[in-house]
């Protein structure tokens, strides 16, 4: 299957599951291919045939964007160089959850979450330690007896009951012993924080020198500006002290056909992420917006000293996310 067809199939699956899906991001650079929202669940999706192509720079970018936009970064892929991705398993690359399309279908359409995650050394599950302890005690087994049945140490059983994750082999053995499952689902929609190694959100990349004069004005106007490295916009600008809905996807370049296309994509993403979008251009333009993305010349921006006037100008030119 071609990557283009795979992206189309994933978008259609999400729509069947009740998500509103953005336009496909068909420009470079791009750290993700689609954004999708269902209620309060917002996804940023990278879709790949071979997930080995998903590198650390892209993973860091997606995790940063997830933090800024209250979104879950997610990769949907088919295989690695060595093997196909298994259904029902959550993998991780650079701190981002990875699912195969069948797992994504189960999660989003059938609302059946995965129970298994891959980590160095094999496949694992998150056990409900409290239930395991209750079942063991009801049966009258000591920690040592259960340890003998499982072929592990007494201390290991104690750790299982205190929340330590277990290999899939142990989970299956426990289910056979007690005739019931003990596995907790992997909470993909919160980034599966409970099963991956805790990693802080990567630091912002350096500002592109070509964009510094624009982003510095926004900073002086009270925005917290987060530069991006591979997104279809140059920054996410947060209005300090205000609600998340006032975030602004921020672009900048001369106003070319390519810039117009970026502005259109930013508008589609703004609808899904519930943000405004503004594109700063080097030349004066007659147009004040492109599909809801505000167009502001750098000359206009530089002429305004009052931070509130800058915010007002952005609000006047951009589509209100509340109206999307």
Sine and cosine of phi, psi and omega as CSV:
sin_phi,cos_phi,sin_psi,cos_psi,sin_omega,cos_omega
0.00,0.00,0.72,-0.70,0.04,-1.00
-0.94,0.34,0.39,-0.92,0.01,-1.00
-0.90,0.43,-0.60,0.80,0.01,-1.00
-0.88,0.48,-0.67,0.74,0.03,-1.00
-0.92,0.40,-0.61,0.79,0.01,-1.00
-0.90,0.44,-0.68,0.73,0.04,-1.00
-0.87,0.49,-0.69,0.72,0.02,-1.00
-0.88,0.47,-0.65,0.76,0.00,-1.00
-0.91,0.41,-0.66,0.75,0.01,-1.00
-0.91,0.41,-0.67,0.74,0.03,-1.00
-0.87,0.49,-0.68,0.73,0.01,-1.00
-0.91,0.42,-0.64,0.76,0.03,-1.00
-0.88,0.48,-0.70,0.72,0.00,-1.00
-0.90,0.43,-0.64,0.77,0.05,-1.00
-0.90,0.44,-0.65,0.76,0.07,-1.00
-0.88,0.48,-0.49,0.87,-0.02,-1.00
-1.00,0.08,0.07,1.00,0.06,-1.00
1.00,-0.06,0.17,0.98,0.05,-1.00
-0.99,0.11,0.54,-0.84,0.25,-0.97
-1.00,-0.05,0.79,-0.61,-0.17,-0.99
-0.91,-0.42,0.67,-0.74,0.02,-1.00
-0.95,0.31,0.19,-0.98,0.21,-0.98
-0.87,0.50,0.49,-0.87,0.08,-1.00
-0.92,0.38,0.66,-0.75,0.03,-1.00
-0.99,0.10,0.98,-0.20,-0.10,-0.99
-0.96,-0.29,0.54,0.84,0.04,-1.00
-0.77,-0.64,0.28,-0.96,0.03,-1.00
-0.86,-0.50,0.50,-0.87,-0.05,1.00
-0.97,0.24,0.36,-0.93,0.02,-1.00
-0.50,-0.87,0.86,-0.52,0.03,-1.00
-1.00,0.08,-0.28,0.96,0.05,-1.00
-0.58,-0.81,0.31,-0.95,-0.10,-0.99
-0.97,-0.22,-0.52,0.85,-0.07,-1.00
-0.56,-0.83,0.47,-0.88,0.27,-0.96
-0.89,-0.45,0.58,-0.82,-0.03,-1.00
-0.57,-0.82,0.62,-0.78,0.00,-1.00
-0.74,-0.67,0.66,-0.75,0.18,-0.98
-0.70,-0.72,0.96,-0.29,-0.09,-1.00
0.89,0.46,-0.83,-0.56,0.01,-1.00
-1.00,-0.04,-0.03,1.00,0.01,-1.00
-1.00,0.06,0.89,-0.46,0.01,-1.00
-0.88,-0.47,0.79,-0.61,0.00,-1.00
-0.91,-0.42,0.63,-0.78,0.23,-0.97
-0.91,-0.42,0.90,-0.44,-0.19,-0.98
-0.91,-0.41,0.75,-0.67,0.22,-0.98
-0.95,-0.31,0.76,-0.64,-0.12,-0.99
-0.84,-0.54,0.86,-0.51,-0.13,-0.99
-0.67,-0.74,0.57,-0.82,0.18,-0.98
-0.94,0.35,-0.80,0.59,0.01,-1.00
-0.94,-0.35,0.91,-0.41,-0.09,-1.00
-0.96,0.26,-0.11,0.99,0.10,-0.99
-0.90,0.43,-0.31,0.95,0.04,-1.00
-0.97,0.24,-0.15,0.99,-0.01,-1.00
-0.99,0.10,0.95,-0.31,-0.12,-0.99
-0.99,-0.16,0.11,-0.99,-0.06,-1.00
-0.91,0.42,-0.57,0.82,0.00,-1.00
-0.90,0.43,-0.70,0.72,0.02,-1.00
-0.92,0.39,-0.65,0.76,0.04,-1.00
-0.87,0.50,-0.69,0.72,0.03,-1.00
-0.89,0.46,-0.67,0.75,0.01,-1.00
-0.89,0.46,-0.71,0.70,-0.02,-1.00
-0.90,0.44,-0.61,0.79,0.01,-1.00
-0.93,0.37,-0.62,0.78,0.07,-1.00
-0.89,0.46,-0.74,0.67,-0.01,-1.00
-0.88,0.47,-0.62,0.79,0.06,-1.00
-0.86,0.50,-0.63,0.77,0.02,-1.00
-0.93,0.37,-0.69,0.72,-0.04,-1.00
-0.93,0.37,-0.57,0.82,-0.16,-0.99
-0.95,-0.30,0.15,0.99,-0.05,-1.00
0.82,0.58,0.75,0.67,-0.07,-1.00
-0.85,-0.53,0.37,-0.93,0.12,-0.99
-0.99,-0.13,0.90,-0.44,0.13,-0.99
-0.96,0.27,0.65,-0.76,-0.10,-0.99
-0.48,-0.88,0.68,-0.73,0.11,-0.99
-0.95,-0.32,0.73,-0.68,0.16,-0.99
-0.92,-0.39,0.84,-0.54,-0.06,-1.00
-0.56,-0.83,0.17,-0.99,-0.07,-1.00
-0.98,-0.20,-0.57,0.82,-0.19,-0.98
-0.29,-0.96,0.18,-0.98,0.29,-0.96
-0.96,-0.29,-0.07,-1.00,0.04,-1.00
-0.89,0.46,-0.51,0.86,-0.15,-0.99
-0.98,-0.17,-0.40,0.92,-0.10,-0.99
-0.35,-0.94,0.35,-0.94,0.13,-0.99
-0.96,0.27,0.54,-0.84,0.09,-1.00
-0.95,0.32,0.69,-0.73,-0.07,-1.00
-0.99,0.15,0.63,-0.77,0.09,-1.00
-0.92,0.40,0.54,-0.84,0.04,-1.00
0.98,0.19,0.14,0.99,-0.05,-1.00
-0.87,-0.50,0.69,-0.72,0.14,-0.99
-0.99,-0.14,0.83,-0.56,0.09,-1.00
-0.98,-0.21,0.17,-0.99,0.05,-1.00
-0.69,-0.72,0.69,-0.72,0.13,-0.99
-0.73,-0.68,0.87,-0.49,0.06,-1.00
0.81,0.59,0.64,0.77,0.05,-1.00
0.98,0.17,0.12,0.99,-0.03,-1.00
-0.93,-0.37,0.75,-0.66,0.05,-1.00
-0.90,0.44,0.60,-0.80,0.00,-1.00
-0.79,-0.61,0.77,-0.64,0.02,-1.00
-0.81,-0.59,0.47,-0.88,0.23,-0.97
-1.00,0.07,0.25,-0.97,-0.09,-1.00
-0.85,0.52,-0.58,0.82,0.01,-1.00
-0.91,0.42,-0.65,0.76,0.04,-1.00
-0.90,0.43,-0.66,0.75,0.04,-1.00
-0.89,0.45,-0.65,0.76,0.04,-1.00
-0.88,0.48,-0.73,0.68,0.02,-1.00
-0.87,0.50,-0.68,0.73,-0.08,-1.00
-0.94,0.35,-0.75,0.67,-0.17,-0.99
-1.00,-0.04,-0.57,0.82,-0.02,-1.00
-1.00,-0.03,-0.78,0.62,-0.04,-1.00
-1.00,0.09,-0.21,0.98,-0.02,-1.00
0.85,0.53,0.64,0.77,0.08,-1.00
-0.92,-0.39,0.96,-0.26,-0.07,-1.00
-0.97,0.26,0.44,-0.90,0.06,-1.00
-0.95,0.33,0.45,-0.89,-0.01,-1.00
-0.94,-0.35,-0.22,0.98,-0.17,-0.99
-0.87,-0.49,0.61,-0.80,0.12,-0.99
-0.74,-0.68,0.49,-0.87,0.00,-1.00
-0.99,-0.11,0.67,-0.74,0.06,-1.00
-0.54,-0.84,0.24,-0.97,0.04,-1.00
-0.77,0.63,0.80,-0.60,0.01,-1.00
0.97,-0.23,-0.21,0.98,0.05,-1.00
0.58,-0.81,-0.44,-0.90,-0.03,-1.00
-0.95,-0.30,0.64,-0.77,-0.12,-0.99
-0.71,-0.71,0.29,-0.96,0.11,-0.99
-0.74,-0.68,0.39,-0.92,0.12,-0.99
-1.00,-0.06,0.89,-0.45,-0.04,-1.00
-1.00,0.05,0.54,-0.84,0.18,-0.98
-1.00,0.08,1.00,-0.06,-0.12,-0.99
-0.90,0.44,-0.57,0.82,-0.01,-1.00
-0.90,0.44,-0.70,0.72,0.00,-1.00
-0.92,0.40,-0.63,0.78,0.03,-1.00
-0.87,0.49,-0.70,0.71,0.00,-1.00
-0.89,0.46,-0.66,0.75,0.01,-1.00
-0.89,0.45,-0.70,0.71,-0.02,-1.00
-0.90,0.44,-0.67,0.74,0.01,-1.00
-0.88,0.47,-0.70,0.71,-0.03,-1.00
-0.93,0.38,-0.61,0.79,0.04,-1.00
-0.89,0.46,-0.55,0.83,0.02,-1.00
-0.98,0.20,-0.21,0.98,-0.01,-1.00
0.98,0.18,0.36,0.93,-0.01,-1.00
-1.00,-0.01,0.61,-0.79,0.15,-0.99
-0.99,0.14,0.20,-0.98,0.10,-1.00
-0.85,0.53,-0.63,0.77,-0.01,-1.00
-0.90,0.43,-0.65,0.76,0.02,-1.00
-0.89,0.46,-0.71,0.70,0.01,-1.00
-0.91,0.41,-0.60,0.80,0.03,-1.00
-0.87,0.48,-0.65,0.76,0.02,-1.00
-0.90,0.44,-0.68,0.73,0.02,-1.00
-0.87,0.48,-0.61,0.79,-0.06,-1.00
-1.00,0.05,-0.28,0.96,-0.05,-1.00
0.97,0.25,0.53,0.85,0.03,-1.00
-0.78,-0.62,0.01,-1.00,0.00,-1.00
-0.99,0.14,0.34,-0.94,0.08,-1.00
-0.87,0.50,-0.63,0.78,0.00,-1.00
-0.89,0.45,-0.61,0.80,0.01,-1.00
-0.91,0.42,-0.66,0.75,0.05,-1.00
-0.88,0.48,-0.67,0.75,0.04,-1.00
-0.86,0.51,-0.64,0.77,0.02,-1.00
-0.92,0.40,-0.62,0.78,0.07,-1.00
-0.85,0.52,-0.69,0.73,-0.04,-1.00
-0.95,0.32,-0.31,0.95,0.04,-1.00
-0.99,-0.15,0.19,0.98,0.14,-0.99
0.95,-0.31,0.04,1.00,0.03,-1.00
-0.94,0.33,0.65,-0.76,0.02,-1.00
-0.96,0.28,0.36,-0.93,-0.09,-1.00
-0.79,-0.61,0.38,-0.92,0.09,-1.00
-0.92,0.39,0.37,-0.93,-0.01,-1.00
-0.90,0.44,-0.50,0.87,0.03,-1.00
-0.90,0.43,-0.67,0.74,0.03,-1.00
-0.91,0.41,-0.67,0.74,-0.01,-1.00
-0.87,0.48,-0.66,0.75,0.02,-1.00
-0.91,0.41,-0.67,0.75,0.01,-1.00
-0.89,0.46,-0.68,0.73,0.04,-1.00
-0.88,0.48,-0.67,0.74,0.00,-1.00
-0.89,0.45,-0.62,0.78,0.03,-1.00
-0.93,0.37,-0.63,0.78,-0.03,-1.00
-0.92,0.40,-0.67,0.74,-0.12,-0.99
-0.96,-0.27,-0.02,1.00,0.01,-1.00
0.83,0.55,0.65,0.76,0.07,-1.00
-0.27,-0.96,0.46,-0.89,0.02,-1.00
-0.99,0.12,0.42,-0.91,0.07,-1.00
-0.83,-0.56,0.13,0.99,-0.13,-0.99
-0.99,0.12,0.71,-0.70,0.15,-0.99
-1.00,0.00,0.59,-0.81,0.06,-1.00
-0.92,0.40,0.48,-0.88,0.10,-1.00
-0.99,0.17,0.85,-0.53,-0.08,-1.00
-0.99,0.10,0.98,0.17,-0.07,-1.00
-0.88,0.48,-0.60,0.80,-0.13,-0.99
-0.95,0.30,-0.11,0.99,0.19,-0.98
-0.93,-0.36,0.42,0.91,0.02,-1.00
0.98,0.21,0.14,0.99,0.02,-1.00
0.82,0.58,0.68,0.73,-0.03,-1.00
-0.86,0.50,-0.48,0.88,-0.11,-0.99
-0.96,0.26,-0.26,0.96,-0.06,-1.00
-0.87,-0.50,-0.17,0.99,0.06,-1.00
-0.98,-0.21,0.35,-0.94,0.01,-1.00
-0.87,0.49,0.67,-0.74,0.01,-1.00
-0.92,0.40,0.84,-0.55,0.02,-1.00
-0.74,-0.67,0.77,-0.64,0.04,-1.00
-0.92,0.39,0.43,-0.90,0.07,-1.00
-0.87,0.49,0.79,-0.62,-0.04,-1.00
-0.86,0.51,0.49,-0.87,0.04,-1.00
-0.90,0.44,0.44,-0.90,0.07,-1.00
-0.88,0.47,0.54,-0.84,0.12,-0.99
-0.95,0.32,0.22,-0.98,0.06,-1.00
-0.92,0.38,0.49,-0.87,0.06,-1.00
-0.94,0.35,0.71,-0.71,0.13,-0.99
-0.89,0.45,0.80,-0.60,-0.01,-1.00
-0.80,0.60,-0.53,0.85,0.01,-1.00
-0.92,0.39,-0.38,0.93,-0.05,-1.00
-0.98,-0.21,-0.10,1.00,-0.17,-0.99
-0.88,0.48,-0.61,0.79,-0.06,-1.00
-0.93,0.38,-0.50,0.87,0.03,-1.00
-0.98,0.18,-0.75,0.66,-0.08,-1.00
-0.92,0.38,-0.51,0.86,0.04,-1.00
-0.93,0.38,-0.56,0.83,0.06,-1.00
-0.91,0.41,-0.66,0.75,0.04,-1.00
-0.90,0.43,-0.62,0.78,0.04,-1.00
-0.88,0.47,-0.69,0.72,0.02,-1.00
-0.91,0.41,-0.43,0.90,0.00,-1.00
-0.99,0.14,0.01,1.00,0.08,-1.00
0.97,-0.24,0.06,1.00,0.05,-1.00
-1.00,0.10,0.60,-0.80,0.22,-0.97
-1.00,-0.03,0.92,-0.39,-0.15,-0.99
-0.98,-0.18,0.83,-0.55,0.03,-1.00
-0.95,-0.32,0.97,-0.22,0.03,-1.00
-0.90,0.43,0.45,-0.90,0.06,-1.00
-0.90,-0.45,0.27,-0.96,-0.01,-1.00
-0.94,-0.35,-0.60,0.80,-0.11,-0.99
-0.72,-0.70,0.18,0.98,0.01,-1.00
-0.98,0.18,0.28,-0.96,0.05,-1.00
-0.97,0.23,0.13,0.99,0.09,-1.00
-0.72,-0.70,0.32,-0.95,-0.12,-0.99
-1.00,0.08,-0.35,0.94,-0.04,-1.00
-0.27,-0.96,0.36,-0.93,0.27,-0.96
-0.95,-0.32,0.86,-0.51,-0.05,-1.00
-0.95,-0.30,0.88,-0.48,0.00,-1.00
-0.99,-0.16,0.77,-0.64,0.05,-1.00
-0.98,0.21,0.96,-0.28,-0.14,-0.99
-0.83,0.56,0.75,-0.66,0.05,-1.00
0.99,0.14,0.03,1.00,-0.01,-1.00
-0.91,-0.43,0.09,-1.00,-0.08,-1.00
-0.94,0.35,0.34,-0.94,0.01,-1.00
-0.85,0.52,-0.46,0.89,-0.03,-1.00
-0.90,0.44,-0.25,0.97,0.00,-1.00
-1.00,0.00,0.08,1.00,0.10,-0.99
-0.85,0.52,0.51,-0.86,-0.05,-1.00
-0.77,-0.64,0.86,-0.51,0.18,-0.98
-0.96,0.28,0.81,-0.59,-0.22,-0.98
-0.85,-0.52,0.84,-0.54,0.06,-1.00
-0.91,-0.42,0.27,-0.96,0.03,-1.00
-0.29,-0.96,0.74,-0.67,0.11,-0.99
0.05,-1.00,0.14,-0.99,0.25,-0.97
-0.85,0.53,0.45,-0.89,-0.07,-1.00
-1.00,0.06,1.00,-0.04,0.03,-1.00
-0.94,-0.35,0.03,-1.00,0.08,-1.00
-0.87,0.49,-0.61,0.80,0.05,-1.00
-0.90,0.43,-0.65,0.76,0.03,-1.00
-0.90,0.44,-0.64,0.77,0.03,-1.00
-0.88,0.47,-0.64,0.76,0.03,-1.00
-0.90,0.43,-0.65,0.76,0.05,-1.00
-0.89,0.46,-0.66,0.75,0.01,-1.00
-0.88,0.47,-0.62,0.78,0.04,-1.00
-0.91,0.43,-0.68,0.73,0.02,-1.00
-0.91,0.41,-0.66,0.75,0.04,-1.00
-0.87,0.49,-0.59,0.81,0.05,-1.00
-0.90,0.43,-0.71,0.71,0.03,-1.00
-0.88,0.47,-0.69,0.72,0.03,-1.00
-0.91,0.42,-0.61,0.79,0.01,-1.00
-0.88,0.48,-0.62,0.79,0.05,-1.00
-0.88,0.47,-0.66,0.75,-0.06,-1.00
-0.97,0.24,-0.65,0.76,-0.08,-1.00
-1.00,0.04,-0.07,1.00,0.00,-1.00
0.86,0.51,0.74,0.67,0.06,-1.00
-0.81,-0.59,0.29,-0.96,0.22,-0.98
-0.99,0.11,0.27,-0.96,0.08,-1.00
-0.65,-0.76,0.69,-0.72,-0.02,-1.00
-0.67,-0.75,0.63,-0.78,0.00,-1.00
-0.86,-0.51,0.87,-0.49,0.03,-1.00
-1.00,-0.04,0.76,-0.65,-0.07,-1.00
-0.86,-0.52,0.38,-0.93,-0.08,-1.00
-0.99,0.16,-0.37,0.93,-0.08,-1.00
-0.92,-0.38,0.46,-0.89,0.13,-0.99
-0.89,0.46,0.65,-0.76,-0.01,-1.00
-0.78,-0.62,0.57,-0.82,0.10,-1.00
-0.95,0.30,-0.56,0.83,-0.02,-1.00
-0.97,0.24,0.67,-0.74,0.03,-1.00
-0.98,-0.21,-0.14,0.99,0.04,-1.00
-0.32,-0.95,0.34,-0.94,0.12,-0.99
-0.77,-0.64,0.96,-0.27,0.03,-1.00
0.80,0.60,0.56,0.83,0.02,-1.00
0.99,-0.16,-0.22,0.98,0.12,-0.99
-1.00,0.08,0.85,-0.52,-0.02,-1.00
-0.93,0.37,0.61,-0.80,0.08,-1.00
-0.93,-0.36,0.86,-0.51,-0.02,-1.00
-0.75,-0.66,0.77,-0.64,0.02,-1.00
-0.98,0.19,0.50,-0.87,0.04,-1.00
-0.89,0.46,-0.50,0.87,0.05,-1.00
-0.91,0.43,-0.68,0.73,0.06,-1.00
-0.87,0.49,-0.71,0.70,-0.06,-1.00
-0.89,0.46,-0.71,0.71,-0.05,-1.00
-0.92,0.39,-0.39,0.92,-0.06,-1.00
-0.99,0.14,-0.11,0.99,-0.06,-1.00
-0.97,-0.26,0.83,-0.56,0.02,-1.00
-0.99,-0.15,-0.48,0.88,-0.09,-1.00
-0.99,0.17,0.86,-0.50,0.00,-1.00
-0.83,0.56,-0.62,0.78,0.00,-1.00
-0.90,0.43,-0.55,0.83,0.03,-1.00
-0.92,0.38,-0.58,0.81,0.05,-1.00
-0.91,0.42,-0.70,0.71,0.04,-1.00
-0.88,0.47,-0.67,0.74,0.00,-1.00
-0.89,0.46,-0.67,0.74,0.00,-1.00
-0.88,0.47,-0.69,0.72,0.02,-1.00
-0.90,0.44,-0.67,0.74,0.01,-1.00
-0.90,0.43,-0.62,0.79,-0.02,-1.00
-0.92,0.38,-0.58,0.81,-0.10,-0.99
-1.00,0.04,-0.36,0.93,-0.14,-0.99
-0.97,-0.26,0.35,-0.94,0.06,-1.00
-0.98,0.21,0.71,-0.71,0.04,-1.00
-0.94,0.33,0.84,-0.54,-0.01,-1.00
-0.87,0.49,-0.40,0.92,0.03,-1.00
-0.93,0.38,-0.32,0.95,-0.02,-1.00
-1.00,-0.07,-0.06,1.00,-0.06,-1.00
-0.97,0.25,0.00,0.00,0.00,0.00
